[in-house]
């Protein structure tokens, strides 16, 4: 029996149709969790559903949801709970990336568009998760895991991406507060911070090979991250193996942050 066993648990991820969100669900599916995908685009739902079931998920539930819409998030959670009965782990992952030419050239429109998804959307998701888990605890069923997706931009100055880094830093602070507030209900709150991970978007870009080689040189383990590198941490954070870890930041970056350059 795996220490990361997720049999009988339900794990949900926003932005779960691809990339890091899907990798998180894959790691949980491998441990027997039923999984829930929330995404704005669900055109590939059937193939992704088949993939997750093949990995071991007994049930795969899909919800179309724009996380920047608070009413849509609440409706999606109500639908999930109605269909699945409960949610044991929520991964607030949906987000976009944007780099301006410089901070002084960052437009109000681009600033607000990113925060609407990366910060406000994560807030709506985390709030819906906390409400559900608190209500369940008050009914005599405590426990649960809330996870937010962070970024190394919290630690490194990235010109033109100050708004992106600010959103992730705010999420880190939010997670700390949630850990304290939700602790009495047996609910854990943590942040997962991936380093550079080769996703579908990064591996298909015109400069993919050049970018991969750059990160291989500056990463102590000598390679960029792969989506499979997210699966183990996901299973850990969703499972009872992490039952005494809360308010923390788990960095999965191949050692990138400990370098001085």
C-alpha positions in Angstrom: 0.0 0.0 0.0 1.4 3.4 -1.0 2.0 6.0 1.7 0.5 8.4 -0.9 -2.7 6.3 -1.3 -5.6 8.5 -2.5 -8.3 5.9 -2.8 -11.7 7.4 -2.1 -10.5 11.0 -2.3 -11.5 13.7 -4.8 -8.9 16.1 -6.2 -9.7 19.1 -8.3 -7.4 21.4 -10.3 -8.1 24.7 -12.1 -6.3 24.9 -15.5 -6.4 21.1 -15.3 -6.8 20.3 -18.9 -3.0 20.7 -19.6 0.4 21.6 -18.3 1.1 21.7 -14.6 -2.6 21.4 -13.6 -3.0 18.2 -15.6 0.3 16.9 -14.2 -1.0 17.5 -10.7 -4.1 15.4 -11.5 -2.0 12.7 -13.1 0.0 12.2 -9.9 -3.2 11.9 -7.9 -4.8 9.6 -10.4 -1.8 7.2 -10.2 -2.7 6.9 -6.5 -6.3 6.1 -7.1 -8.0 9.5 -6.6 -11.0 10.6 -8.5 -10.1 13.8 -10.2 -11.9 17.0 -11.3 -10.8 19.2 -14.2 -11.8 22.9 -14.2 -10.8 24.8 -17.3 -12.0 27.5 -19.6 -11.5 25.2 -22.6 -12.6 21.6 -22.5 -12.4 20.7 -26.2 -9.9 17.9 -25.4 -12.0 16.6 -22.4 -12.5 13.1 -23.8 -8.9 12.3 -24.5 -7.8 13.8 -21.2 -10.5 11.9 -19.4 -9.3 8.6 -21.0 -5.7 9.4 -20.1 -6.5 10.0 -16.4 -8.7 6.9 -16.2 -5.9 4.8 -17.7 -3.6 6.1 -14.9 -6.0 4.9 -12.2 -8.6 7.6 -11.6 -12.0 5.8 -11.0 -14.0 8.9 -11.9 -13.0 12.0 -14.0 -15.3 14.9 -13.8 -14.9 17.9 -16.1 -16.3 21.4 -15.5 -16.0 24.4 -17.9 -15.1 27.3 -15.7 -13.5 30.8 -16.1 -11.9 31.4 -12.7 -11.9 35.2 -13.2 -15.7 35.0 -12.8 -16.5 34.5 -9.1 -20.1 33.3 -9.7 -18.8 30.8 -12.3 -16.4 29.4 -9.7 -19.0 29.1 -7.0 -21.4 27.4 -9.5 -18.6 25.0 -10.6 -17.9 24.0 -7.0 -21.6 23.4 -6.3 -21.8 21.2 -9.4 -18.7 19.2 -8.4 -20.0 18.6 -4.9 -23.3 17.6 -6.2 -21.7 15.1 -8.6 -18.9 13.9 -6.4 -20.2 14.4 -2.9 -17.0 16.1 -1.7 -13.6 17.6 -2.6 -10.6 16.6 -0.6 -7.9 18.6 -2.4 -8.0 21.7 -4.5 -5.1 22.9 -6.6 -5.5 26.6 -7.6 -3.4 26.6 -10.7 -5.1 28.5 -13.5 -3.1 31.4 -14.7 -1.5 33.3 -17.6 1.9 34.7 -18.2 2.7 38.1 -19.6 5.9 40.1 -20.0 5.8 43.8 -20.7 8.8 45.5 -22.4 9.4 47.1 -19.0 7.6 48.1 -15.9 7.0 51.6 -17.1 5.4 50.2 -20.3 3.1 47.9 -18.5 -0.5 48.9 -19.4 -3.4 49.0 -17.0 -5.2 46.6 -19.3 -2.5 44.0 -19.2 -2.0 44.5 -15.4 -5.6 44.0 -14.6 -6.1 41.1 -17.1 -3.3 39.1 -15.4 -4.5 39.8 -11.9 -8.1 38.9 -12.7 -7.0 35.4 -13.5 -3.8 34.8 -11.5 -4.7 36.5 -8.2 -8.5 37.1 -8.2 -9.3 33.8 -9.9 -7.1 31.9 -7.4 -8.8 33.8 -4.5 -12.3 32.7 -5.8 -11.0 29.1 -6.1 -9.4 29.1 -2.6 -12.4 30.7 -1.0 -14.8 28.1 -2.5 -12.5 25.3 -1.4 -12.2 26.7 2.1 -16.0 27.2 2.4 -16.6 23.6 1.4 -14.0 22.1 3.7 -15.0 24.2 6.7 -18.7 23.2 6.2 -17.7 19.6 6.0 -15.6 19.9 9.1 -18.5 21.4 11.0 -20.6 18.5 10.0 -18.0 16.2 11.6 -15.8 15.4 8.6 -12.6 17.5 9.1 -9.6 17.5 6.8 -8.6 18.5 3.3 -5.7 20.1 1.4 -5.6 23.4 -0.3 -2.7 24.1 -2.7 -1.8 27.2 -4.7 0.6 27.2 -7.7 3.5 29.6 -7.1 6.5 30.7 -9.1 10.2 31.4 -8.6 9.4 34.9 -9.7 8.5 35.5 -6.0 12.3 35.2 -5.3 13.9 36.6 -8.5 13.4 40.1 -10.0 12.0 39.7 -13.5 11.8 43.0 -15.4 8.5 43.4 -17.1 6.8 40.7 -15.0 6.4 42.6 -11.8 2.6 42.1 -12.0 3.0 38.4 -12.4 5.4 38.1 -9.5 3.2 40.3 -7.3 0.2 38.0 -7.9 2.2 34.9 -6.9 3.7 36.7 -3.8 0.2 37.7 -2.8 -1.0 34.1 -3.1 1.9 33.0 -0.9 0.7 35.4 1.8 -2.9 34.2 1.3 -1.8 30.6 1.8 -0.1 31.4 5.1 -3.2 33.0 6.4 -5.3 30.1 5.2 -3.0 27.7 7.0 -3.7 29.5 10.3 -7.4 30.0 9.8 -8.2 26.5 8.4 -5.9 24.5 10.8 -8.6 24.1 13.4 -10.7 22.3 10.8 -7.9 19.9 9.9 -7.4 21.6 6.5 -3.8 22.2 5.3 -2.8 25.0 3.0 0.5 25.0 1.0 2.1 26.5 -2.1 3.7 24.4 -4.8 6.4 26.4 -6.6 7.7 24.8 -9.8 10.9 25.9 -11.4 11.1 26.0 -15.2 9.0 23.1 -16.4 8.7 21.9 -20.0 5.0 22.1 -20.8 3.3 21.8 -24.1 3.6 25.6 -24.6 7.3 25.8 -23.8 8.3 22.7 -25.7 6.5 23.8 -28.8 7.9 27.4 -28.9 10.3 28.4 -31.6 13.1 28.8 -29.1 12.3 25.7 -27.1 15.7 24.0 -27.5 17.6 27.2 -26.7 15.5 27.8 -23.6 15.8 24.2 -22.4 19.6 24.3 -22.8 19.7 27.6 -20.9 17.8 26.2 -17.9 19.8 23.0 -18.0 23.0 25.1 -17.6 21.7 27.1 -14.6 20.0 24.2 -12.8 22.1 22.0 -10.4 20.4 18.8 -11.6 21.4 19.7 -15.1 18.1 19.7 -16.9 14.8 21.7 -17.0 11.8 20.2 -15.2 9.4 17.8 -16.8 5.7 17.5 -16.1 6.3 14.2 -14.5 8.3 16.0 -11.8 5.1 17.5 -10.6 3.3 14.2 -10.1 5.1 13.0 -6.9 4.7 16.4 -5.0 1.1 16.5 -6.1 0.3 13.0 -4.6 2.2 14.0 -1.4 0.3 17.3 -0.9 -3.1 15.7 -1.7 -2.6 12.6 0.5 -2.4 12.1 4.2 1.4 11.8 3.9 1.4 15.6 4.2 -1.0 15.7 7.1 1.4 17.7 9.3 2.6 20.1 6.6 0.8 23.4 6.3 1.6 27.1 5.6 4.7 26.0 3.6 6.2 26.5 0.2 7.4 23.4 -1.6 9.9 24.4 -4.3 10.4 21.9 -7.1 13.1 23.5 -9.3 16.0 21.1 -9.6 18.0 23.3 -7.2 17.7 26.5 -9.3 17.0 28.7 -6.3 20.1 27.8 -4.4 22.4 29.0 -7.1 23.8 32.5 -6.8 23.6 33.5 -10.4 
